[in-house]
Amino acid sequence: MERLGIALGSGLSPTDIVESVRLSEKADYESAWIVEGHGGEQFSILTACALATRRIRLGTAISSVFMRSAPTIAMAAACLDHFSGGRFVLGLGSSHKVQVQAEHGVHYSDPVTR
């Protein structure tokens, strides 16, 4: 059987994302990945998805290491993993300079040193 996942984010309301993930689970998708950037806060949306579903794996695509401290990411991931019953996958990344600096006002440095 094919393993299918779906990525959702910008352009959809948090309610629409939760409903899309619920329908994706019903259609036997294996995973749903929530992007963060121009939309809502991904950990909150993924928690709502976790409470609305039972089987589909839920992940961040990606959570930027420039936007939150390591302990804040760890706490959010642990809570989400709890509410999802172990279905959460944490995807980390650097995002990109335009979003980090222009939209969030955070200095974008070499991601390897972050």
N, CA, C and O atoms as a Tinker XYZ file with bonds, in Angstrom:
   456  protein
     1  N      0.840000   -1.187000    0.000000    73     2
     2  CA     0.000000    0.000000    0.000000    64     1     3
     3  C      0.886000    1.252000    0.000000    63     2     4     5
     4  O      1.916000    1.298000    0.672000    81     3
     5  N      0.475000    2.238000   -0.746000    73     3     6
     6  CA     1.205000    3.500000   -0.800000    64     5     7
     7  C      1.085000    4.246000    0.515000    63     6     8     9
     8  O      0.070000    4.166000    1.206000    81     7
     9  N      2.137000    4.968000    0.846000    73     7    10
    10  CA     2.126000    5.817000    2.025000    64     9    11
    11  C      1.961000    7.254000    1.549000    63    10    12    13
    12  O      2.832000    7.793000    0.865000    81    11
    13  N      0.856000    7.864000    1.908000    73    11    14
    14  CA     0.570000    9.223000    1.469000    64    13    15
    15  C      0.533000   10.173000    2.652000    63    14    16    17
    16  O      0.050000    9.833000    3.732000    81    15
    17  N      1.054000   11.370000    2.423000    73    15    18
    18  CA     0.982000   12.427000    3.404000    64    17    19
    19  C      0.472000   13.692000    2.741000    63    18    20    21
    20  O      0.433000   13.794000    1.515000    81    19
    21  N      0.083000   14.647000    3.559000    73    19    22
    22  CA    -0.424000   15.911000    3.045000    64    21    23
    23  C      0.245000   17.040000    3.817000    63    22    24    25
    24  O      0.471000   16.924000    5.022000    81    23
    25  N      0.562000   18.129000    3.126000    73    23    26
    26  CA     1.129000   19.320000    3.765000    64    25    27
    27  C      0.114000   20.449000    3.654000    63    26    28    29
    28  O     -0.433000   20.702000    2.580000    81    27
    29  N     -0.130000   21.116000    4.758000    73    27    30
    30  CA    -1.131000   22.179000    4.806000    64    29    31
    31  C     -0.562000   23.386000    5.535000    63    30    32    33
    32  O      0.332000   23.262000    6.372000    81    31
    33  N     -1.093000   24.549000    5.204000    73    31    34
    34  CA    -0.629000   25.740000    5.913000    64    33    35
    35  C     -1.206000   27.000000    5.351000    63    34    36    37
    36  O     -2.421000   27.194000    5.351000    81    35
    37  N     -0.342000   27.860000    4.869000    73    35    38
    38  CA    -0.714000   29.192000    4.410000    64    37    39
    39  C     -1.926000   29.167000    3.493000    63    38    40    41
    40  O     -2.042000   28.328000    2.600000    81    39
    41  N     -2.815000   30.102000    3.740000    73    39    42
    42  CA    -3.993000   30.223000    2.896000    64    41    43
    43  C     -5.218000   29.534000    3.464000    63    42    44    45
    44  O     -6.333000   29.775000    3.002000    81    43
    45  N     -5.028000   28.681000    4.461000    73    43    46
    46  CA    -6.154000   27.993000    5.093000    64    45    47
    47  C     -6.308000   28.485000    6.526000    63    46    48    49
    48  O     -5.323000   28.795000    7.197000    81    47
    49  N     -7.537000   28.551000    6.981000    73    47    50
    50  CA    -7.756000   28.911000    8.382000    64    49    51
    51  C     -7.402000   27.713000    9.259000    63    50    52    53
    52  O     -7.386000   26.582000    8.774000    81    51
    53  N     -7.120000   27.938000   10.530000    73    51    54
    54  CA    -6.865000   26.805000   11.417000    64    53    55
    55  C     -8.001000   25.781000   11.407000    63    54    56    57
    56  O     -7.747000   24.577000   11.437000    81    55
    57  N     -9.230000   26.242000   11.366000    73    55    58
    58  CA   -10.377000   25.327000   11.321000    64    57    59
    59  C    -10.361000   24.497000   10.047000    63    58    60    61
    60  O    -10.634000   23.297000   10.085000    81    59
    61  N    -10.043000   25.124000    8.921000    73    59    62
    62  CA    -9.968000   24.389000    7.650000    64    61    63
    63  C     -8.837000   23.363000    7.661000    63    62    64    65
    64  O     -8.977000   22.281000    7.091000    81    63
    65  N     -7.724000   23.695000    8.303000    73    63    66
    66  CA    -6.619000   22.742000    8.397000    64    65    67
    67  C     -7.034000   21.528000    9.213000    63    66    68    69
    68  O     -6.788000   20.394000    8.804000    81    67
    69  N     -7.655000   21.752000   10.352000    73    67    70
    70  CA    -8.100000   20.632000   11.199000    64    69    71
    71  C     -9.070000   19.751000   10.430000    63    70    72    73
    72  O     -8.958000   18.526000   10.477000    81    71
    73  N    -10.008000   20.344000    9.733000    73    71    74
    74  CA   -10.977000   19.556000    8.958000    64    73    75
    75  C    -10.289000   18.801000    7.830000    63    74    76    77
    76  O    -10.631000   17.651000    7.558000    81    75
    77  N     -9.331000   19.431000    7.176000    73    75    78
    78  CA    -8.588000   18.750000    6.104000    64    77    79
    79  C     -7.805000   17.557000    6.640000    63    78    80    81
    80  O     -7.749000   16.511000    5.993000    81    79
    81  N     -7.209000   17.705000    7.804000    73    79    82
    82  CA    -6.470000   16.592000    8.412000    64    81    83
    83  C     -7.432000   15.475000    8.804000    63    82    84    85
    84  O     -7.135000   14.297000    8.605000    81    83
    85  N     -8.574000   15.843000    9.358000    73    83    86
    86  CA    -9.582000   14.837000    9.718000    64    85    87
    87  C    -10.025000   14.050000    8.489000    63    86    88    89
    88  O    -10.137000   12.825000    8.540000    81    87
    89  N    -10.275000   14.744000    7.396000    73    87    90
    90  CA   -10.675000   14.075000    6.155000    64    89    91
    91  C     -9.527000   13.263000    5.561000    63    90    92    93
    92  O     -9.756000   12.209000    4.966000    81    91
    93  N     -8.310000   13.739000    5.717000    73    91    94
    94  CA    -7.141000   12.990000    5.236000    64    93    95
    95  C     -7.000000   11.670000    5.985000    63    94    96    97
    96  O     -6.688000   10.641000    5.385000    81    95
    97  N     -7.227000   11.698000    7.280000    73    95    98
    98  CA    -7.185000   10.457000    8.056000    64    97    99
    99  C     -8.273000    9.493000    7.579000    63    98   100   101
   100  O     -8.034000    8.295000    7.431000    81    99
   101  N     -9.450000   10.023000    7.346000    73    99   102
   102  CA   -10.566000    9.198000    6.861000    64   101   103
   103  C    -10.231000    8.565000    5.509000    63   102   104   105
   104  O    -10.687000    7.462000    5.210000    81   103
   105  N     -9.433000    9.264000    4.691000    73   103   106
   106  CA    -9.023000    8.756000    3.372000    64   105   107
   107  C     -7.749000    7.905000    3.458000    63   106   108   109
   108  O     -7.143000    7.589000    2.434000    81   107
   109  N     -7.349000    7.539000    4.666000    73   107   110
   110  CA    -6.188000    6.670000    4.926000    64   109   111
   111  C     -4.834000    7.291000    4.609000    63   110   112   113
   112  O     -3.884000    6.571000    4.301000    81   111
   113  N     -4.731000    8.599000    4.678000    73   111   114
   114  CA    -3.411000    9.226000    4.591000    64   113   115
   115  C     -2.623000    8.832000    5.834000    63   114   116   117
   116  O     -3.183000    8.697000    6.922000    81   115
   117  N     -1.328000    8.650000    5.660000    73   115   118
   118  CA    -0.477000    8.240000    6.780000    64   117   119
   119  C     -0.069000    9.418000    7.662000    63   118   120   121
   120  O      0.056000    9.275000    8.878000    81   119
   121  N      0.141000   10.591000    7.040000    73   119   122
   122  CA     0.665000   11.717000    7.807000    64   121   123
   123  C      0.130000   13.045000    7.288000    63   122   124   125
   124  O     -0.283000   13.171000    6.135000    81   123
   125  N      0.154000   14.029000    8.183000    73   123   126
   126  CA    -0.215000   15.403000    7.837000    64   125   127
   127  C      0.861000   16.316000    8.403000    63   126   128   129
   128  O      1.252000   16.191000    9.564000    81   127
   129  N      1.329000   17.224000    7.582000    73   127   130
   130  CA     2.425000   18.123000    7.932000    64   129   131
   131  C      1.930000   19.557000    7.856000    63   130   132   133
   132  O      1.363000   19.973000    6.846000    81   131
   133  N      2.144000   20.310000    8.924000    73   131   134
   134  CA     1.654000   21.680000    8.992000    64   133   135
   135  C      2.836000   22.639000    8.875000    63   134   136   137
   136  O      3.784000   22.581000    9.658000    81   135
   137  N      2.756000   23.523000    7.879000    73   135   138
   138  CA     3.799000   24.530000    7.698000    64   137   139
   139  C      3.478000   25.732000    8.575000    63   138   140   141
   140  O      2.333000   25.941000    8.975000    81   139
   141  N      4.500000   26.508000    8.863000    73   139   142
   142  CA     4.301000   27.720000    9.639000    64   141   143
   143  C      4.953000   28.854000    8.879000    63   142   144   145
   144  O      6.013000   28.685000    8.277000    81   143
   145  N      4.332000   29.974000    8.909000    73   143   146
   146  CA     4.902000   31.105000    8.190000    64   145   147
   147  C      3.903000   32.224000    8.133000    63   146   148   149
   148  O      3.941000   33.147000    8.946000    81   147
   149  N      3.022000   32.148000    7.189000    73   147   150
   150  CA     2.047000   33.215000    6.996000    64   149   151
   151  C      0.691000   32.840000    7.575000    63   150   152   153
   152  O     -0.260000   33.616000    7.483000    81   151
   153  N      0.596000   31.674000    8.163000    73   151   154
   154  CA    -0.667000   31.205000    8.713000    64   153   155
   155  C     -0.640000   31.208000   10.229000    63   154   156   157
   156  O      0.038000   32.023000   10.855000    81   155
   157  N     -1.382000   30.292000   10.802000    73   155   158
   158  CA    -1.469000   30.201000   12.252000    64   157   159
   159  C     -0.268000   29.507000   12.871000    63   158   160   161
   160  O      0.601000   28.996000   12.164000    81   159
   161  N     -0.228000   29.494000   14.179000    73   159   162
   162  CA     0.856000   28.882000   14.944000    64   161   163
   163  C      0.702000   27.363000   14.905000    63   162   164   165
   164  O     -0.319000   26.828000   15.337000    81   163
   165  N      1.706000   26.674000   14.391000    73   163   166
   166  CA     1.583000   25.258000   14.053000    64   165   167
   167  C      1.365000   24.334000   15.237000    63   166   168   169
   168  O      0.641000   23.349000   15.091000    81   167
   169  N      1.946000   24.593000   16.401000    73   167   170
   170  CA     1.752000   23.685000   17.530000    64   169   171
   171  C      0.305000   23.717000   18.028000    63   170   172   173
   172  O     -0.243000   22.681000   18.404000    81   171
   173  N     -0.309000   24.888000   18.032000    73   171   174
   174  CA    -1.723000   24.990000   18.419000    64   173   175
   175  C     -2.615000   24.265000   17.421000    63   174   176   177
   176  O     -3.518000   23.522000   17.805000    81   175
   177  N     -2.353000   24.487000   16.145000    73   175   178
   178  CA    -3.155000   23.834000   15.104000    64   177   179
   179  C     -2.974000   22.322000   15.163000    63   178   180   181
   180  O     -3.948000   21.578000   15.046000    81   179
   181  N     -1.745000   21.864000   15.340000    73   179   182
   182  CA    -1.499000   20.421000   15.411000    64   181   183
   183  C     -2.136000   19.792000   16.648000    63   182   184   185
   184  O     -2.567000   18.640000   16.596000    81   183
   185  N     -2.204000   20.525000   17.756000    73   183   186
   186  CA    -2.891000   20.001000   18.937000    64   185   187
   187  C     -4.373000   19.817000   18.637000    63   186   188   189
   188  O     -4.961000   18.804000   19.014000    81   187
   189  N     -4.974000   20.780000   17.967000    73   187   190
   190  CA    -6.380000   20.633000   17.573000    64   189   191
   191  C     -6.547000   19.445000   16.634000    63   190   192   193
   192  O     -7.526000   18.705000   16.741000    81   191
   193  N     -5.604000   19.254000   15.715000    73   191   194
   194  CA    -5.648000   18.096000   14.808000    64   193   195
   195  C     -5.538000   16.796000   15.590000    63   194   196   197
   196  O     -6.238000   15.828000   15.293000    81   195
   197  N     -4.661000   16.772000   16.588000    73   195   198
   198  CA    -4.479000   15.564000   17.402000    64   197   199
   199  C     -5.767000   15.187000   18.117000    63   198   200   201
   200  O     -6.110000   14.009000   18.213000    81   199
   201  N     -6.472000   16.182000   18.614000    73   199   202
   202  CA    -7.711000   15.921000   19.344000    64   201   203
   203  C     -8.864000   15.531000   18.425000    63   202   204   205
   204  O     -9.849000   14.947000   18.877000    81   203
   205  N     -8.744000   15.851000   17.135000    73   203   206
   206  CA    -9.804000   15.544000   16.167000    64   205   207
   207  C     -9.562000   14.244000   15.404000    63   206   208   209
   208  O    -10.413000   13.822000   14.621000    81   207
   209  N     -8.409000   13.603000   15.622000    73   207   210
   210  CA    -8.043000   12.395000   14.876000    64   209   211
   211  C     -7.552000   11.314000   15.833000    63   210   212   213
   212  O     -7.375000   11.555000   17.027000    81   211
   213  N     -7.331000   10.091000   15.274000    73   211   214
   214  CA    -6.886000    8.978000   16.119000    64   213   215
   215  C     -5.643000    8.265000   15.605000    63   214   216   217
   216  O     -4.876000    7.719000   16.399000    81   215
   217  N     -5.426000    8.260000   14.277000    73   215   218
   218  CA    -4.358000    7.434000   13.709000    64   217   219
   219  C     -3.298000    8.206000   12.930000    63   218   220   221
   220  O     -2.123000    7.841000   12.979000    81   219
   221  N     -3.668000    9.227000   12.236000    73   219   222
   222  CA    -2.754000    9.920000   11.327000    64   221   223
   223  C     -1.582000   10.531000   12.107000    63   222   224   225
   224  O     -1.771000   11.134000   13.163000    81   223
   225  N     -0.376000   10.365000   11.567000    73   223   226
   226  CA     0.804000   10.986000   12.183000    64   225   227
   227  C      0.786000   12.479000   11.860000    63   226   228   229
   228  O      0.369000   12.881000   10.773000    81   227
   229  N      1.237000   13.289000   12.800000    73   227   230
   230  CA     1.166000   14.739000   12.681000    64   229   231
   231  C      2.556000   15.335000   12.842000    63   230   232   233
   232  O      3.273000   15.002000   13.786000    81   231
   233  N      2.941000   16.226000   11.912000    73   231   234
   234  CA     4.282000   16.773000   11.986000    64   233   235
   235  C      4.381000   18.240000   11.626000    63   234   236   237
   236  O      3.507000   18.803000   10.967000    81   235
   237  N      5.469000   18.844000   12.077000    73   235   238
   238  CA     5.797000   20.217000   11.705000    64   237   239
   239  C      6.668000   20.182000   10.456000    63   238   240   241
   240  O      7.579000   19.363000   10.339000    81   239
   241  N      6.375000   21.074000    9.539000    73   239   242
   242  CA     7.103000   21.095000    8.258000    64   241   243
   243  C      7.474000   22.532000    7.895000    63   242   244   245
   244  O      6.804000   23.084000    7.023000    81   243
   245  N      8.397000   23.137000    8.435000    73   243   246
   246  CA     9.231000   22.797000    9.566000    64   245   247
   247  C      8.955000   23.798000   10.687000    63   246   248   249
   248  O      8.263000   24.794000   10.476000    81   247
   249  N      9.490000   23.538000   11.863000    73   247   250
   250  CA     9.466000   24.520000   12.933000    64   249   251
   251  C     10.832000   25.204000   12.935000    63   250   252   253
   252  O     11.865000   24.547000   13.065000    81   251
   253  N     10.827000   26.500000   12.791000    73   251   254
   254  CA    12.082000   27.244000   12.647000    64   253   255
   255  C     12.819000   27.380000   13.976000    63   254   256   257
   256  O     12.231000   27.747000   14.993000    81   255
   257  N     14.096000   27.081000   13.949000    73   255   258
   258  CA    14.926000   27.217000   15.149000    64   257   259
   259  C     15.223000   28.684000   15.473000    63   258   260   261
   260  O     15.761000   28.982000   16.539000    81   259
   261  N     14.880000   29.594000   14.572000    73   259   262
   262  CA    15.074000   31.019000   14.827000    64   261   263
   263  C     13.884000   31.642000   15.553000    63   262   264   265
   264  O     14.029000   32.706000   16.155000    81   263
   265  N     12.740000   31.021000   15.513000    73   263   266
   266  CA    11.528000   31.617000   16.061000    64   265   267
   267  C     11.302000   31.301000   17.530000    63   266   268   269
   268  O     10.646000   32.070000   18.233000    81   267
   269  N     11.836000   30.182000   18.005000    73   267   270
   270  CA    11.618000   29.738000   19.383000    64   269   271
   271  C     12.939000   29.238000   19.963000    63   270   272   273
   272  O     13.831000   28.806000   19.233000    81   271
   273  N     13.044000   29.305000   21.272000    73   271   274
   274  CA    14.230000   28.735000   21.924000    64   273   275
   275  C     14.110000   27.209000   21.930000    63   274   276   277
   276  O     13.017000   26.665000   21.775000    81   275
   277  N     15.228000   26.535000   22.109000    73   275   278
   278  CA    15.219000   25.065000   22.156000    64   277   279
   279  C     14.304000   24.536000   23.260000    63   278   280   281
   280  O     13.558000   23.590000   23.008000    81   279
   281  N     14.324000   25.104000   24.487000    73   279   282
   282  CA    13.409000   24.601000   25.513000    64   281   283
   283  C     11.935000   24.821000   25.159000    63   282   284   285
   284  O     11.092000   23.979000   25.471000    81   283
   285  N     11.623000   25.938000   24.514000    73   283   286
   286  CA    10.238000   26.199000   24.113000    64   285   287
   287  C      9.778000   25.188000   23.071000    63   286   288   289
   288  O      8.655000   24.688000   23.145000    81   287
   289  N     10.632000   24.885000   22.107000    73   287   290
   290  CA    10.299000   23.866000   21.104000    64   289   291
   291  C     10.113000   22.516000   21.783000    63   290   292   293
   292  O      9.168000   21.791000   21.473000    81   291
   293  N     11.004000   22.175000   22.703000    73   291   294
   294  CA    10.914000   20.881000   23.392000    64   293   295
   295  C      9.626000   20.762000   24.197000    63   294   296   297
   296  O      8.983000   19.712000   24.180000    81   295
   297  N      9.242000   21.820000   24.898000    73   295   298
   298  CA     8.001000   21.778000   25.684000    64   297   299
   299  C      6.781000   21.631000   24.781000    63   298   300   301
   300  O      5.885000   20.838000   25.066000    81   299
   301  N      6.749000   22.394000   23.696000    73   299   302
   302  CA     5.622000   22.307000   22.763000    64   301   303
   303  C      5.542000   20.920000   22.145000    63   302   304   305
   304  O      4.456000   20.353000   22.023000    81   303
   305  N      6.690000   20.373000   21.752000    73   303   306
   306  CA     6.723000   19.036000   21.146000    64   305   307
   307  C      6.270000   17.971000   22.134000    63   306   308   309
   308  O      5.533000   17.057000   21.763000    81   307
   309  N      6.701000   18.078000   23.386000    73   307   310
   310  CA     6.304000   17.093000   24.398000    64   309   311
   311  C      4.801000   17.137000   24.657000    63   310   312   313
   312  O      4.161000   16.092000   24.778000    81   311
   313  N      4.241000   18.331000   24.742000    73   311   314
   314  CA     2.787000   18.450000   24.940000    64   313   315
   315  C      2.028000   17.882000   23.755000    63   314   316   317
   316  O      1.053000   17.150000   23.926000    81   315
   317  N      2.474000   18.218000   22.564000    73   315   318
   318  CA     1.801000   17.729000   21.365000    64   317   319
   319  C      1.921000   16.217000   21.245000    63   318   320   321
   320  O      0.966000   15.548000   20.851000    81   319
   321  N      3.073000   15.680000   21.578000    73   319   322
   322  CA     3.249000   14.230000   21.549000    64   321   323
   323  C      2.301000   13.564000   22.548000    63   322   324   325
   324  O      1.746000   12.502000   22.267000    81   323
   325  N      2.120000   14.188000   23.708000    73   323   326
   326  CA     1.176000   13.669000   24.706000    64   325   327
   327  C     -0.250000   13.658000   24.157000    63   326   328   329
   328  O     -0.923000   12.628000   24.188000    81   327
   329  N     -0.707000   14.803000   23.656000    73   327   330
   330  CA    -2.082000   14.900000   23.166000    64   329   331
   331  C     -2.341000   14.036000   21.937000    63   330   332   333
   332  O     -3.479000   13.637000   21.687000    81   331
   333  N     -1.298000   13.746000   21.170000    73   331   334
   334  CA    -1.474000   12.921000   19.965000    64   333   335
   335  C     -1.284000   11.434000   20.243000    63   334   336   337
   336  O     -1.446000   10.613000   19.341000    81   335
   337  N     -0.949000   11.085000   21.459000    73   335   338
   338  CA    -0.725000    9.679000   21.773000    64   337   339
   339  C      0.507000    9.115000   21.081000    63   338   340   341
   340  O      0.526000    7.949000   20.686000    81   339
   341  N      1.536000    9.946000   20.935000    73   339   342
   342  CA     2.779000    9.491000   20.318000    64   341   343
   343  C      2.819000    9.576000   18.804000    63   342   344   345
   344  O      3.700000    8.985000   18.179000    81   343
   345  N      1.885000   10.298000   18.202000    73   343   346
   346  CA     1.837000   10.393000   16.738000    64   345   347
   347  C      2.590000   11.593000   16.184000    63   346   348   349
   348  O      2.623000   11.782000   14.968000    81   347
   349  N      3.186000   12.394000   17.029000    73   347   350
   350  CA     3.821000   13.635000   16.595000    64   349   351
   351  C      5.239000   13.407000   16.084000    63   350   352   353
   352  O      6.004000   12.633000   16.659000    81   351
   353  N      5.577000   14.102000   14.983000    73   351   354
   354  CA     6.924000   14.090000   14.411000    64   353   355
   355  C      7.406000   15.544000   14.354000    63   354   356   357
   356  O      6.754000   16.396000   13.750000    81   355
   357  N      8.536000   15.816000   14.979000    73   355   358
   358  CA     9.075000   17.175000   15.006000    64   357   359
   359  C     10.037000   17.376000   13.850000    63   358   360   361
   360  O     11.085000   16.734000   13.777000    81   359
   361  N      9.669000   18.279000   12.944000    73   359   362
   362  CA    10.549000   18.657000   11.843000    64   361   363
   363  C     11.142000   20.024000   12.138000    63   362   364   365
   364  O     10.408000   21.002000   12.281000    81   363
   365  N     12.454000   20.099000   12.230000    73   363   366
   366  CA    13.142000   21.357000   12.522000    64   365   367
   367  C     13.885000   21.864000   11.294000    63   366   368   369
   368  O     14.318000   21.078000   10.451000    81   367
   369  N     14.028000   23.167000   11.199000    73   367   370
   370  CA    14.771000   23.750000   10.093000    64   369   371
   371  C     15.076000   25.207000   10.372000    63   370   372   373
   372  O     14.753000   25.731000   11.438000    81   371
   373  N     15.697000   25.851000    9.409000    73   371   374
   374  CA    16.106000   27.244000    9.592000    64   373   375
   375  C     15.135000   28.253000    8.990000    63   374   376   377
   376  O     15.291000   29.455000    9.203000    81   375
   377  N     14.143000   27.790000    8.247000    73   375   378
   378  CA    13.252000   28.678000    7.511000    64   377   379
   379  C     14.087000   29.406000    6.458000    63   378   380   381
   380  O     14.990000   28.809000    5.873000    81   379
   381  N     13.801000   30.676000    6.211000    73   379   382
   382  CA    14.595000   31.430000    5.241000    64   381   383
   383  C     14.720000   32.880000    5.700000    63   382   384   385
   384  O     13.913000   33.370000    6.490000    81   383
   385  N     15.726000   33.539000    5.199000    73   383   386
   386  CA    16.112000   34.862000    5.676000    64   385   387
   387  C     14.984000   35.887000    5.596000    63   386   388   389
   388  O     14.779000   36.654000    6.536000    81   387
   389  N     14.254000   35.906000    4.488000    73   387   390
   390  CA    13.184000   36.901000    4.320000    64   389   391
   391  C     12.146000   36.759000    5.422000    63   390   392   393
   392  O     11.741000   37.749000    6.031000    81   391
   393  N     11.721000   35.551000    5.675000    73   391   394
   394  CA    10.698000   35.352000    6.700000    64   393   395
   395  C     11.242000   35.653000    8.092000    63   394   396   397
   396  O     10.584000   36.330000    8.881000    81   395
   397  N     12.405000   35.168000    8.391000    73   395   398
   398  CA    12.973000   35.346000    9.728000    64   397   399
   399  C     13.244000   36.819000   10.027000    63   398   400   401
   400  O     12.847000   37.314000   11.082000    81   399
   401  N     13.915000   37.528000    9.115000    73   399   402
   402  CA    14.286000   38.922000    9.370000    64   401   403
   403  C     13.155000   39.895000    9.098000    63   402   404   405
   404  O     12.796000   40.689000    9.968000    81   403
   405  N     12.593000   39.842000    7.905000    73   403   406
   406  CA    11.589000   40.840000    7.523000    64   405   407
   407  C     10.274000   40.675000    8.281000    63   406   408   409
   408  O      9.679000   41.661000    8.717000    81   407
   409  N      9.826000   39.449000    8.438000    73   407   410
   410  CA     8.519000   39.234000    9.056000    64   409   411
   411  C      8.568000   39.124000   10.574000    63   410   412   413
   412  O      7.600000   39.467000   11.253000    81   411
   413  N      9.690000   38.649000   11.111000    73   411   414
   414  CA     9.767000   38.432000   12.557000    64   413   415
   415  C     10.783000   39.323000   13.254000    63   414   416   417
   416  O     10.834000   39.362000   14.483000    81   415
   417  N     11.589000   40.037000   12.482000    73   415   418
   418  CA    12.560000   40.940000   13.071000    64   417   419
   419  C     13.675000   40.250000   13.842000    63   418   420   421
   420  O     14.271000   40.842000   14.741000    81   419
   421  N     13.957000   39.002000   13.493000    73   419   422
   422  CA    15.008000   38.229000   14.158000    64   421   423
   423  C     16.204000   38.146000   13.221000    63   422   424   425
   424  O     16.043000   37.897000   12.027000    81   423
   425  N     17.400000   38.352000   13.755000    73   423   426
   426  CA    18.608000   38.265000   12.931000    64   425   427
   427  C     18.784000   36.838000   12.425000    63   426   428   429
   428  O     18.703000   35.883000   13.197000    81   427
   429  N     19.022000   36.700000   11.134000    73   427   430
   430  CA    19.226000   35.391000   10.506000    64   429   431
   431  C     20.718000   35.145000   10.375000    63   430   432   433
   432  O     21.393000   35.790000    9.572000    81   431
   433  N     21.230000   34.218000   11.160000    73   431   434
   434  CA    22.655000   33.879000   11.112000    64   433   435
   435  C     22.828000   32.492000   10.505000    63   434   436   437
   436  O     21.846000   31.840000   10.150000    81   435
   437  N     24.046000   32.051000   10.389000    73   435   438
   438  CA    24.342000   30.721000    9.853000    64   437   439
   439  C     23.579000   29.673000   10.666000    63   438   440   441
   440  O     23.836000   29.525000   11.861000    81   439
   441  N     22.646000   28.942000   10.046000    73   439   442
   442  CA    21.834000   27.973000   10.784000    64   441   443
   443  C     22.644000   26.901000   11.509000    63   442   444   445
   444  O     22.193000   26.376000   12.527000    81   443
   445  N     23.820000   26.571000   11.008000    73   443   446
   446  CA    24.634000   25.536000   11.650000    64   445   447
   447  C     25.078000   25.984000   13.038000    63   446   448   449
   448  O     25.244000   25.156000   13.934000    81   447
   449  N     25.269000   27.289000   13.221000    73   447   450
   450  CA    25.718000   27.790000   14.521000    64   449   451
   451  C     24.565000   28.034000   15.481000    63   450   452   453
   452  O     24.798000   28.287000   16.662000    81   451
   453  N     23.364000   27.966000   15.018000    73   451   454
   454  CA    22.193000   28.258000   15.855000    64   453   455
   455  C     21.930000   27.146000   16.817000    63   454   456
   456  O     20.984000   27.218000   17.600000    81   455
